[in-house]
Amino acid sequence: MLMKFLSALVFACGVQAAAAQDLPPLACEGREGNWTLTIVGPAAQLTLGDVFELQVAQETRPENSPWPIVQTLVGNRQTAISLVTQRLCSSHFVTSYPFEITLLTQRGETPLVLTGCCTLAE
């Protein structure tokens, strides 16, 4: 239910669909190091206590701007929406990541808004 609402909100804000390959491969971590997310092409892996294998179901961005990039991530046991912005970001471990991420997901029935930083995945 939360993901349907958030997806509708993204489209209401005037974004257009883009290919899942538009976002470079990213390795992301929570600002306090309590979660990680790797996005490579159409595949993603979220570690939030458990490890969740996800697929990029949709990628959108504003009509006249390359950023932010919003991805809907869907898996068998988890869903999430990531919003990635090209902005310098600092975490508990590193002080100069080139991307900032906000991740909307849930733990059971509890909605979560997670913030973190990303770098290009190797």
C-alpha positions as CSV (number, residue, x, y, z in Angstrom):
1,M,0.0,0.0,0.0
2,L,2.8,2.4,0.9
3,M,4.7,1.7,-2.3
4,K,1.6,2.3,-4.5
5,F,1.0,5.6,-2.8
6,L,4.7,6.6,-3.2
7,S,4.7,5.6,-6.9
8,A,1.6,7.6,-7.5
9,L,3.2,10.6,-5.8
10,V,6.3,10.3,-8.0
11,F,4.2,10.5,-11.1
12,A,2.1,13.3,-9.8
13,C,5.3,15.4,-9.4
14,G,5.9,15.5,-13.2
15,V,8.6,13.0,-13.7
16,Q,9.1,10.9,-16.8
17,A,10.2,7.3,-17.2
18,A,13.8,6.6,-18.0
19,A,15.8,3.4,-18.8
20,A,17.1,1.5,-15.8
21,Q,20.6,1.7,-17.2
22,D,20.7,5.6,-16.9
23,L,21.8,5.5,-13.2
24,P,25.5,4.5,-12.9
25,P,26.3,1.4,-10.8
26,L,26.1,2.6,-7.2
27,A,27.3,1.3,-3.8
28,C,25.3,3.1,-1.0
29,E,25.4,3.0,2.8
30,G,23.4,4.5,5.6
31,R,24.9,7.6,7.2
32,E,25.4,5.5,10.4
33,G,26.4,2.3,8.5
34,N,23.2,0.4,9.5
35,W,22.2,-0.5,5.9
36,T,23.7,-0.9,2.4
37,L,22.3,-0.8,-1.1
38,T,24.0,-1.8,-4.3
39,I,22.4,-0.9,-7.6
40,V,23.9,-2.3,-10.8
41,G,21.7,-2.0,-14.0
42,P,18.4,-3.7,-13.4
43,A,19.5,-5.5,-10.2
44,A,19.8,-4.2,-6.6
45,Q,20.8,-5.7,-3.3
46,L,19.5,-4.2,0.0
47,T,21.1,-5.2,3.3
48,L,18.9,-4.1,6.2
49,G,19.3,-6.8,8.8
50,D,18.5,-9.4,6.1
51,V,19.7,-9.4,2.5
52,F,17.1,-8.7,-0.1
53,E,17.5,-9.2,-3.8
54,L,15.6,-6.6,-5.8
55,Q,14.9,-5.6,-9.4
56,V,14.6,-2.0,-10.7
57,A,11.0,-2.0,-11.8
58,Q,11.0,1.6,-12.9
59,E,13.3,4.6,-13.1
60,T,12.1,8.2,-13.3
61,R,13.5,11.7,-13.3
62,P,12.3,15.3,-13.7
63,E,11.4,16.2,-17.3
64,N,14.1,19.0,-17.6
65,S,16.7,17.9,-15.2
66,P,19.1,14.9,-14.9
67,W,18.6,14.7,-11.1
68,P,17.2,13.4,-8.9
69,I,16.8,9.9,-10.2
70,V,14.0,7.9,-8.5
71,Q,13.9,4.1,-8.8
72,T,11.2,1.7,-7.7
73,L,12.8,-1.5,-6.4
74,V,10.8,-4.7,-6.1
75,G,11.6,-8.1,-4.7
76,N,9.9,-11.2,-3.4
77,R,10.2,-10.1,0.3
78,Q,10.9,-6.4,0.1
79,T,10.1,-3.2,-1.9
80,A,11.7,0.2,-1.8
81,I,11.9,3.6,-3.6
82,S,15.3,5.2,-3.9
83,L,15.8,8.9,-4.6
84,V,19.4,9.6,-5.7
85,T,20.8,13.2,-6.0
86,Q,24.2,14.2,-7.3
87,R,25.4,16.0,-4.3
88,L,28.4,15.6,-2.0
89,C,27.5,13.5,1.0
90,S,29.2,12.4,4.2
91,S,28.6,9.3,6.2
92,H,30.0,7.9,9.4
93,F,32.9,6.4,7.5
94,V,33.6,8.5,4.4
95,T,33.4,12.3,4.0
96,S,33.2,12.8,0.2
97,Y,30.7,10.5,-1.5
98,P,29.5,12.1,-4.8
99,F,25.8,11.0,-4.4
100,E,23.1,11.4,-1.7
101,I,20.3,8.8,-1.3
102,T,16.9,8.7,0.4
103,L,15.5,5.2,0.6
104,L,11.8,4.7,1.4
105,T,11.1,1.1,2.5
106,Q,9.6,-0.8,5.4
107,R,10.5,-3.3,8.1
108,G,7.4,-5.5,8.4
109,E,4.5,-3.1,8.7
110,T,6.7,-0.2,9.8
111,P,7.5,2.4,7.1
112,L,11.2,3.6,7.1
113,V,12.9,6.6,5.6
114,L,16.6,6.0,5.4
115,T,19.3,8.5,4.3
116,G,22.8,7.7,3.1
117,C,25.5,8.3,0.6
118,C,26.6,6.5,-2.6
119,T,29.7,6.1,-4.7
120,L,30.3,4.5,-8.0
121,A,30.3,0.7,-7.6
122,E,33.4,-1.2,-8.7
